[in-house]
Amino acid sequence: MPADFDSSPVPKHAVFTFSIACVYIFSCAAQLVSKMFDRTIAEAVIKPDCISNFWQAVDIYLFKTHVVNKKLFGVKNVLILPYKNAPPSAEETSQATEHLLDHIAETELNSFEHETRKRLLCLGCKVREEKVDNISLHEVSQQQYDGAIVLNRLLPKNINVFQPIDVACWIDFRSLRVQLQCLQKDKVTTLFPAFPFSLQVTHGTLSIRCQSTDTIDERSTYWLREVLLERMQKWMESNIPTNATGTSTASIRSLALVDNLEQYNCLFNELKQKYGQSMVSIWPECTDPQKFVFEDIAIAAYLLMVWRKERTAKGLESLQSFVDIGCGNGLLVYILASEGHRGYGIDLRKRKLWDMYPAEPKVDLRVETIVPSSSSLFPDIDWIIGNHSDELSPWIPVIAARSSYRCRFFLLPCCAYEFDGRKYQRQNCALSQYGDFLNYAAEIARVCGFAVETDRLRIPSTKRTCLVGSTRTYPEMEYEQQDERVTAFINERSSGAETEEKSAQTGTPEENVPSSGSWSAGFKPRESTEKVRNCTKIDRSVVDKIVAIVFGELLAKRRIPAEFAERSWNAGGTLALEELVKAIPQELLVALKAECGGLQTLLRNNHQIFRVEKGTVQLRIPTRISDTVDAALARKMKKVKNFKPINFKQRVCWFFVNHPDGCPLAEKDCKFNHGS
């Protein structure tokens, strides 16, 4: 194959000669194909009716490699190049593509597409001219293409230790085969096997193979055999899971609205260094800082990237302004303000963290109750943020639409509510409550005139799907007509719609019209003081009395475990919660209910005494110190940095003090203290 490629027109007689040469080359290659991927690393038999899922499984692996390699942050797809008119024999194509990958592996990344196109044309292939973006391999295979060349960049989580890795993939749709090769052959990395390997289905068997002439390492082969093969088989033999809105996750890629994943990864790591540990170290809330701090950092990184993309597309120089409705602890506001964006946060109650932010830059956090109305508009703000904004979630697109024509919104919904503050009732039983509400929120945004986009964030939460409305579907001159549609939709969905109809018939002014104030007569914001519902505020004397009654009822069902037979220690029996409720005086139950508590919650709060499972209660048999450091605790100690187990020896053993038989364990074996 010549090193240079001349794109000038080729004489007709030369085309015939070139074709004969290609056939000769491919026939020679066919004799060598058995020597290519002739070493089987691992294989598994696939159910016959699941073989058609091969490309969906490959799609997950190629574009979501991080799900099988926790050292990776994600995958940046650089190129998908489908082609047709491959040589008729799959084996001939295989050998030819092996040479192709060898050539392009030595190509500079910035000229990868040009060189690949050139080589494919030399092979006689017809290459797709338009770029392929955000499309699954399954969809490409349905478009009558013979194969495709894919270039991916694997992005590591720890950018201080690892460098990005470029992986070239050859896809042969006809023979159910994928060949992968790391382009950084000179770099030793644990992110991806250094040797080429293939995934293929032959005669109902999924196999991972490599070349016998290649040097392989045990770490890589173990990962291919024990991790990748198992995952591929699982993806093929189970239904490809769907997301909350019922869409196949094989075709969904997170951070789809971020134009440069590599920049996002760098920005996220930069923000973690600037704000992560400093916030975790001073975290005053009862919530887990490892979750909430890094979740808000990831959301901030996402917004900063989306806003940077918007400024580039629109030629803007000034940074976007924002208001975070329902800002909670205010961390997202603090990060965005620190990165130069003008904005503020609103919440109906102040949090402890608000007083702990540094004086510069000043973090503008306001205690206000938002009632959707003409007084809750933000005409000078560019973006409305609704991050877990609860009962205000359905109102976020409306507030953005009515604030100004240029106002945009970002909504990350959590709890599902209607316009009037009622809990949202699922309309589609085929979806979860959350998934159906996402569809409903997207419908609201479309009614408001937004070209709504859906994306999935990389945050430690199961509810990570966001809606972004950055453009309108109607011209500014039609604003009033569009707003009439919004009003009609709100009235239709609100429980106060009937009242509105009656008022219209009697000539009474409507309440849901923006100029008259409130947009929904039935909307009620939450109370500024959050009611505690975990029984922690109940009077201690009430708790002690209920614990004593339940303890006595269980002891009455005398039972001696075999392990404590010598001490004749009574472990008590098992009773249903319904039976225990009957044994508790009514005045104690009233005191319990007054604090929004239940018997089950109270008993679970005293887990060192009781064990509550499936509606039944029994005494928790004390465990020895040696038994407490179990596998789960060991994993937590390994996972959580600077994790320190609780020293229970500082606490008095409840059974030693209260049980008529005392504690069944000697003090040296009991994890609690037997002292006075």
C-alpha positions in Angstrom: 0.0 0.0 0.0 1.6 3.3 -1.0 2.5 5.8 1.7 1.1 8.8 -0.3 -2.4 9.2 -1.5 -3.3 11.1 -4.6 -6.9 12.4 -4.6 -6.8 13.3 -8.3 -9.1 11.5 -10.8 -7.9 8.0 -11.7 -8.0 6.7 -15.3 -10.6 4.0 -16.0 -7.9 1.4 -17.1 -6.1 2.0 -13.8 -9.2 1.3 -11.8 -9.4 -2.2 -13.2 -5.7 -2.9 -12.5 -6.1 -1.5 -8.9 -9.1 -3.8 -8.3 -7.2 -6.9 -9.4 -4.3 -5.8 -7.1 -6.8 -5.5 -4.1 -8.2 -8.9 -4.8 -4.7 -10.4 -4.8 -3.8 -8.6 -1.5 -6.9 -9.7 0.2 -6.5 -13.3 -1.0 -3.0 -13.3 0.5 -4.4 -11.8 3.7 -7.0 -14.6 3.9 -4.2 -17.1 4.2 -2.8 -15.3 7.1 -6.0 -14.6 9.0 -5.8 -17.7 11.1 -2.5 -16.4 12.5 -4.1 -13.2 13.6 -6.3 -13.5 16.7 -5.6 -17.1 17.3 -5.2 -17.1 21.1 -8.5 -17.4 23.0 -8.4 -15.5 26.3 -12.0 -16.3 27.4 -15.2 -17.4 25.8 -18.8 -18.0 26.8 -21.8 -19.6 25.1 -24.6 -17.1 24.4 -28.3 -18.0 24.2 -29.3 -18.1 20.5 -32.1 -15.5 20.9 -29.6 -13.0 22.5 -26.9 -12.9 19.8 -28.8 -10.0 18.1 -28.0 -7.9 21.3 -24.2 -8.0 20.5 -24.0 -4.5 19.0 -26.0 -3.0 21.9 -23.6 -4.6 24.4 -20.6 -3.4 22.4 -22.1 0.1 22.3 -22.2 0.1 26.1 -18.6 -1.0 26.4 -17.2 1.3 23.8 -19.0 4.5 24.8 -19.4 3.8 28.5 -16.1 2.0 29.3 -16.2 3.6 32.8 -19.0 1.2 33.9 -16.5 -1.7 33.7 -13.3 0.2 34.6 -13.7 2.3 37.8 -10.4 4.1 37.1 -12.0 5.9 34.2 -14.1 9.0 34.4 -15.7 8.6 30.9 -15.2 8.2 27.2 -14.8 11.0 24.7 -15.7 9.8 21.2 -13.4 11.5 18.7 -14.6 9.8 15.5 -17.1 7.3 14.1 -16.4 6.6 10.5 -18.9 4.1 8.9 -18.0 2.6 5.5 -19.5 0.4 2.7 -18.3 -1.7 -0.1 -15.8 -3.7 2.0 -14.2 -6.7 0.4 -16.8 -9.6 0.1 -14.9 -11.8 2.5 -15.0 -10.9 6.2 -11.7 -12.6 6.7 -10.1 -10.6 4.0 -11.5 -7.4 5.5 -10.2 -8.5 8.9 -6.6 -8.8 7.7 -6.8 -5.6 5.7 -8.1 -3.7 8.7 -5.3 -5.1 10.8 -2.8 -3.4 8.5 -5.0 -0.3 8.5 -4.9 -0.1 12.3 -1.2 -0.6 12.3 -0.8 2.3 10.0 -3.2 4.7 11.8 -1.8 3.7 15.2 1.3 5.6 14.1 -0.7 8.6 12.9 -0.9 11.9 14.8 -4.3 12.3 16.5 -5.1 15.5 14.7 -4.7 13.8 11.3 -6.4 10.6 12.4 -9.6 11.1 10.4 -7.9 12.2 7.3 -5.5 9.3 7.3 -8.2 6.8 8.1 -10.4 8.0 5.3 -7.5 7.8 2.9 -6.6 4.2 3.9 -10.3 3.1 3.6 -10.5 4.6 0.1 -7.4 2.7 -0.8 -9.1 -0.5 0.3 -11.9 0.4 -2.1 -14.4 1.3 0.6 -17.1 4.0 0.3 -16.8 6.2 3.4 -19.6 8.3 4.8 -18.9 12.0 4.2 -21.0 13.5 7.1 -19.8 13.2 10.6 -21.6 10.8 12.9 -22.5 12.2 16.3 -24.4 10.7 19.2 -25.5 7.6 17.4 -25.3 4.0 18.6 -23.5 1.3 16.7 -26.9 -0.6 16.6 -28.3 2.3 14.6 -25.3 2.4 12.3 -25.6 -1.3 11.7 -29.2 -0.8 10.6 -28.1 1.6 7.9 -26.6 -1.1 5.7 -23.0 -0.2 6.5 -20.4 -3.0 6.3 -18.3 -1.6 9.2 -17.0 1.4 11.0 -13.8 2.8 12.4 -14.2 4.3 15.9 -11.7 6.4 17.8 -12.3 6.9 21.5 -10.3 8.8 24.2 -10.5 7.2 27.6 -10.4 9.8 30.3 -9.0 8.8 33.7 -10.6 9.9 37.0 -7.2 10.7 38.6 -5.6 13.1 36.1 -2.6 13.5 38.4 -1.7 9.9 38.0 -2.9 8.8 34.6 -2.9 10.3 31.1 -5.8 9.9 28.6 -5.6 6.8 26.4 -6.6 6.7 22.7 -8.2 3.5 21.5 -8.9 2.7 17.8 -11.8 0.2 17.2 -12.6 -1.6 14.0 -16.2 -2.7 13.7 -17.3 -5.4 11.3 -21.1 -5.6 11.3 -21.1 -8.6 9.0 -19.0 -11.0 11.1 -20.1 -9.7 14.6 -16.6 -8.7 15.4 -14.9 -5.8 17.1 -11.1 -5.2 17.2 -9.6 -2.8 19.7 -6.1 -1.4 19.9 -4.5 1.1 22.2 -2.7 3.8 20.1 -0.2 4.6 22.9 1.9 1.5 22.4 4.9 3.0 24.1 3.1 3.8 27.3 2.6 1.3 30.1 -0.9 1.8 31.5 -3.3 -0.1 33.7 -6.3 1.7 32.1 -6.4 -0.5 29.0 -4.7 -3.6 27.6 -1.5 -2.7 25.8 -2.0 -5.5 23.3 -4.7 -5.6 20.6 -7.7 -7.9 21.3 -11.0 -8.7 19.7 -14.6 -9.3 20.8 -16.5 -11.6 18.5 -19.4 -14.0 18.2 -18.8 -17.2 16.3 -21.2 -20.2 16.2 -23.1 -18.9 19.2 -20.0 -18.3 21.3 -18.8 -14.9 22.5 -15.0 -14.9 22.7 -12.2 -12.5 23.6 -9.0 -13.2 21.6 -5.6 -11.8 21.0 -2.6 -12.6 18.8 -0.3 -15.4 19.9 2.7 -13.3 18.8 1.8 -10.5 21.2 3.2 -10.1 24.7 0.3 -10.1 27.1 0.2 -9.4 30.9 -1.7 -11.2 33.6 -3.5 -8.1 34.9 -5.1 -7.4 31.5 -6.0 -10.9 30.7 -7.6 -11.4 34.1 -9.7 -8.2 33.6 -10.7 -9.3 30.1 -11.6 -12.8 31.3 -13.3 -12.1 34.7 -14.8 -8.6 34.1 -15.3 -7.7 30.5 -16.5 -11.2 29.2 -18.9 -11.5 32.2 -20.4 -8.0 31.6 -20.7 -8.5 27.8 -22.5 -11.8 28.4 -24.8 -10.2 31.0 -25.6 -7.2 28.6 -26.4 -9.6 25.8 -28.5 -12.1 27.7 -30.6 -9.6 29.7 -32.8 -6.9 28.4 -30.9 -3.7 27.9 -32.1 -1.6 30.8 -34.1 1.5 30.2 -33.8 4.8 32.0 -36.5 6.5 34.1 -38.3 7.7 31.0 -38.4 4.3 29.3 -35.5 4.9 26.9 -32.9 2.3 26.4 -29.7 3.2 28.3 -27.6 1.7 25.6 -28.1 4.8 23.5 -28.0 7.3 26.4 -24.7 8.9 27.2 -24.3 11.2 30.2 -23.1 14.8 29.9 -24.4 14.9 26.3 -24.7 18.7 26.4 -21.1 19.1 27.3 -19.1 19.7 24.2 -15.7 18.7 25.6 -15.6 15.9 28.2 -11.9 16.2 28.6 -12.3 19.9 29.6 -15.2 18.9 31.9 -13.0 16.3 33.6 -10.2 18.8 34.2 -12.6 21.4 35.4 -14.3 18.9 37.8 -10.9 17.9 39.3 -9.9 21.6 39.6 -13.1 22.4 41.5 -12.6 19.4 43.7 -9.2 20.6 44.7 -10.4 24.2 45.3 -13.6 23.4 47.2 -13.9 19.7 48.0 -11.9 18.9 51.1 -12.2 22.4 52.6 -16.0 22.1 52.5 -16.0 18.5 53.8 -13.8 19.5 56.8 -16.2 22.2 58.0 -19.5 20.5 57.1 -22.0 21.3 59.9 -25.1 19.6 58.5 -26.4 16.1 59.4 -26.2 15.0 55.8 -23.2 13.1 54.3 -20.6 15.6 53.1 -19.0 13.0 50.8 -22.2 12.9 48.8 -23.6 16.4 48.9 -20.3 18.4 48.5 -19.1 16.5 45.5 -22.6 16.3 44.0 -22.8 20.1 44.0 -19.2 20.4 42.6 -20.2 18.1 39.7 -23.4 20.2 39.1 -21.3 23.4 39.2 -18.8 21.9 36.7 -21.6 21.0 34.4 -23.2 24.4 34.5 -19.9 26.1 33.9 -19.3 24.0 30.8 -22.8 24.5 29.4 -22.5 28.3 30.0 -19.0 28.4 28.4 -20.4 26.6 25.4 -23.3 29.1 25.2 -20.9 32.1 25.3 -18.8 30.6 22.5 -21.9 29.9 20.4 -23.5 33.3 20.9 -20.3 35.3 21.0 -20.9 36.6 24.5 -18.2 38.1 26.7 -19.9 38.6 30.0 -20.5 35.7 32.3 -24.1 34.6 32.8 -26.1 35.6 35.9 -28.2 33.1 37.8 -30.7 32.6 40.7 -30.8 29.3 42.5 -34.4 28.7 43.7 -34.4 26.4 46.7 -30.6 26.6 47.2 -30.5 24.6 50.4 -27.0 24.7 51.9 -25.9 27.3 49.2 -22.8 25.4 48.1 -23.7 25.6 44.4 -24.2 29.3 44.7 -20.9 29.7 46.5 -19.0 27.8 43.8 -20.6 29.6 40.9 -20.1 33.0 42.5 -16.5 32.1 43.3 -16.0 31.3 39.6 -17.1 34.8 38.7 -20.8 34.4 37.9 -23.2 37.0 39.4 -26.1 35.4 41.2 -27.8 34.5 44.5 -29.7 31.7 46.2 -33.1 31.7 47.7 -34.5 29.2 50.3 -37.3 29.3 52.8 -35.0 28.7 55.7 -31.4 29.4 56.6 -28.8 26.6 56.9 -25.8 26.3 59.3 -23.4 26.4 56.4 -24.5 29.8 55.3 -22.5 31.5 58.1 -19.3 29.5 57.3 -18.6 30.7 53.8 -15.6 33.1 53.5 -16.2 36.8 53.3 -14.8 37.0 49.8 -16.4 36.5 47.4 -19.6 37.5 49.1 -22.2 34.7 48.9 -25.6 36.2 48.4 -28.1 33.8 50.1 -31.6 35.0 51.0 -34.3 33.6 53.2 -37.5 34.0 51.2 -40.7 32.1 50.5 -41.3 31.8 46.7 -45.0 31.8 45.8 -45.3 31.6 41.9 -46.7 34.9 41.0 -45.9 38.2 39.2 -43.7 39.1 42.2 -41.5 36.0 41.7 -40.0 37.1 38.4 -36.3 37.7 37.6 -36.1 39.9 34.5 -32.4 40.7 35.0 -31.3 37.1 35.4 -30.0 34.9 32.6 -30.5 31.4 34.2 -33.0 30.1 36.7 -31.6 27.0 38.6 -33.9 24.5 40.2 -31.7 21.9 41.9 -34.0 19.6 43.9 -36.5 22.4 44.2 -39.3 20.1 45.4 -42.8 21.8 45.1 -41.3 24.6 42.9 -39.9 22.1 40.3 -42.9 22.3 37.9 -42.8 26.1 38.2 -39.1 26.6 37.2 -39.8 26.6 33.4 -42.8 28.9 34.0 -40.8 31.4 36.1 -38.0 31.4 33.4 -40.5 31.8 30.6 -42.3 34.7 32.3 -39.2 36.4 33.7 -38.0 37.5 30.2 -37.7 36.1 26.7 -34.0 35.6 27.0 -34.2 33.8 30.4 -33.1 30.2 30.4 -33.5 27.4 33.0 -31.7 24.3 34.4 -33.9 21.9 36.3 -32.7 18.8 38.3 -36.0 17.5 39.7 -36.2 15.1 42.7 -39.6 15.0 44.4 -42.6 15.1 42.1 -45.2 17.8 42.6 -48.1 19.4 40.8 -48.6 23.2 40.2 -50.9 23.5 43.2 -48.4 21.8 45.6 -50.1 18.3 45.5 -48.0 15.3 45.1 -47.8 14.3 41.4 -49.9 11.3 40.5 -48.2 9.0 38.0 -50.0 8.9 34.6 -48.0 6.2 32.9 -47.9 3.0 34.9 -45.1 1.6 32.7 -42.7 4.2 34.2 -41.6 5.0 37.7 -43.0 8.0 39.5 -39.7 9.8 38.9 -39.6 8.9 35.2 -43.2 9.9 34.6 -42.6 13.2 36.4 -39.5 13.9 34.2 -41.7 13.5 31.1 -44.3 15.8 32.7 -41.7 18.5 33.5 -40.4 18.3 29.9 -44.0 18.8 28.7 -44.3 21.9 30.9 -41.1 23.3 29.4 -42.4 22.7 25.9 -45.7 24.4 26.7 -43.7 27.3 28.0 -42.1 27.5 24.6 -38.7 26.0 25.4 -36.7 23.7 23.1 -36.1 21.4 26.1 -33.0 19.2 26.2 -32.5 16.2 28.5 -29.2 15.2 29.9 -27.8 12.9 32.6 -25.3 14.2 35.1 -22.4 12.4 36.7 -23.4 12.8 40.3 -23.7 10.3 43.3 -27.5 10.2 43.0 -30.1 7.9 41.4 -32.0 11.0 40.4 -29.5 12.6 38.0 -31.5 13.5 34.9 -31.7 17.2 34.2 -33.8 19.4 31.8 -32.2 22.4 30.1 -34.2 25.1 28.4 -31.8 27.5 26.6 -33.7 28.4 23.5 -37.3 29.2 22.6 -39.5 27.7 19.9 -41.5 30.9 19.2 -40.5 34.5 18.2 -40.5 37.2 20.9 -43.4 39.0 19.2 -45.7 36.0 20.0 -44.9 36.1 23.8 -48.5 37.0 24.8 -50.1 34.2 22.8 -47.6 31.7 24.2 -48.2 32.9 27.8 -52.0 32.3 27.3 -51.2 28.7 26.5 -49.1 28.5 29.7 -52.0 29.9 31.8 -54.5 27.5 30.3 -52.2 24.5 30.9 -51.6 25.6 34.6 -55.4 26.0 35.2 -56.1 22.6 33.6 -53.5 20.8 35.8 -54.3 22.7 39.1 -56.9 21.6 41.5 -58.2 25.1 41.5 -59.3 24.9 37.9 -63.0 24.4 38.9 -62.9 27.5 41.0 -61.5 29.4 38.1 -64.3 28.3 35.8 -66.9 29.4 38.4 -65.2 32.7 38.9 -65.2 33.2 35.1 -69.0 32.5 35.0 -69.8 34.9 37.8 -67.6 37.7 36.5 -65.1 37.4 39.4 -61.5 38.4 38.5 -59.4 35.3 37.8 -56.6 34.5 40.2 -54.3 32.6 37.9 -53.6 35.4 35.6 -50.1 36.8 36.1 -51.2 40.4 36.4 -53.5 39.6 39.3 -50.8 38.0 41.5 -50.7 34.3 42.3 -50.6 32.0 39.3 -52.2 29.1 41.2 -54.9 29.6 43.8 -54.2 26.3 45.5 -50.4 26.5 45.8 -49.0 26.3 49.4 -45.3 26.5 50.0 -43.7 24.4 52.7 -43.4 25.6 56.2 -40.1 27.4 57.0 -39.5 25.1 60.0 -39.1 21.5 58.9 -40.9 19.0 60.9 -38.7 16.2 62.3 -40.2 12.8 61.5 -37.6 10.4 62.9 -38.7 10.2 66.6 -35.6 12.0 67.8 -37.6 14.8 69.4 -39.8 12.7 71.5 -39.5 13.2 75.3 -36.9 10.7 76.7 -39.3 9.5 79.4 -41.8 8.4 76.7 -39.1 6.6 74.8 -37.8 4.8 77.9 -41.4 3.6 78.9 -42.1 2.3 75.4 -38.7 0.5 75.2 -39.4 -1.1 78.6 -42.8 -2.3 77.6 -41.6 -3.8 74.3 -38.6 -5.4 76.1 -40.9 -7.0 78.7 -43.3 -8.4 76.0 -40.4 -10.0 74.1 -38.9 -11.5 77.3 -42.2 -13.1 78.1 -41.7 -15.3 75.0 -38.8 -17.0 76.7 -36.1 -18.5 74.4 -32.6 -19.8 75.3 -30.2 -19.7 72.4 -27.9 -22.8 72.2 -24.8 -20.6 72.4 -25.9 -19.2 75.7 -27.4 -22.4 77.2 -24.8 -22.6 80.0 -25.8 -19.1 81.2 -29.5 -19.8 80.6 -29.7 -16.3 79.0 -33.2 -15.4 77.8 -33.2 -14.0 74.3 -36.9 -13.5 74.1 -39.3 -14.3 71.3 -40.5 -12.6 68.1 -43.6 -10.4 68.0 -45.4 -8.6 65.2 -45.6 -4.8 65.5 -49.4 -4.9 65.6 -49.2 -7.0 68.7 -46.8 -4.7 70.4 -48.9 -1.6 69.6 -51.8 -3.2 71.5 -49.6 -3.6 74.6 -48.6 0.1 74.7 -50.9 2.6 76.6 -52.9 5.0 74.4 -51.3 8.1 76.0 -47.8 7.0 75.0 -49.0 6.3 71.4 -50.6 9.8 71.3 -47.3 11.3 72.4 -45.5 9.3 69.7 -47.9 10.4 67.0 -47.7 14.0 68.1 -44.0 14.0 67.0 -44.9 12.4 63.6 -43.2 9.2 64.8 -44.1 5.5 64.6 -43.3 2.5 66.8 -41.1 0.9 64.1 -39.0 4.1 63.7 -38.6 4.4 67.5 -37.4 0.7 67.8 -35.0 1.1 64.9 -33.6 4.1 66.6 -32.7 1.8 69.5 -31.1 -0.8 67.2 -28.6 -1.8 69.8 -31.5 -3.4 71.7 -34.0 -4.4 69.0 -33.9 -6.0 65.6 -36.8 -5.0 63.3 -37.4 -7.1 60.2 -40.5 -7.5 58.0 -42.9 -6.1 60.5 -41.6 -8.2 63.4 -39.5 -7.3 66.4 -37.0 -9.4 68.5 -34.1 -8.7 70.8 -30.7 -8.1 69.1 -28.4 -10.7 70.5 -25.1 -9.1 71.5 -22.1 -9.8 69.2 -18.5 -10.4 70.2 -15.9 -7.8 69.4 -14.2 -10.1 66.9 -17.5 -10.4 65.0 -18.1 -6.7 64.6 -15.3 -6.0 62.1 -17.1 -7.9 59.3 -16.7 -7.7 55.6 -19.0 -4.7 55.2 -17.1 -2.7 57.8 -13.8 -3.7 56.2 -15.0 -2.5 52.8 -16.1 0.8 54.4 -12.7 1.3 56.1 -11.0 0.7 52.8 -13.4 3.0 50.8 -13.8 6.0 53.1 -10.6 8.0 53.6 -9.5 8.3 57.3 -12.5 6.2 58.4 -12.6 5.7 62.1 -14.9 3.0 63.5 -17.0 4.0 66.6 -15.4 3.0 69.9 -18.4 1.4 71.5 -16.4 0.7 74.7 -17.2 4.3 75.6 -20.9 3.3 75.9 -22.5 1.3 78.7 -23.9 -2.1 77.6 -27.7 -1.8 77.8 -28.2 -5.5 78.4 -25.7 -5.5 81.3 -27.7 -2.8 83.0 -31.3 -3.7 82.1 -31.6 -7.4 81.3 -32.5 -9.6 84.3 -29.8 -12.1 83.2 -27.3 -9.4 82.4 -25.2 -9.4 79.3 -24.5 -13.0 77.9 -20.9 -12.0 77.1 -17.9 -11.4 79.2 -16.8 -7.8 79.3 -13.6 -8.5 77.3 -15.8 -10.0 74.5 -18.6 -7.4 74.6 -18.1 -4.4 72.4 -19.8 -2.2 75.0 -18.7 -1.2 78.5 -19.8 -3.2 81.6 -18.6 -0.6 84.0 -20.9 1.4 86.1 
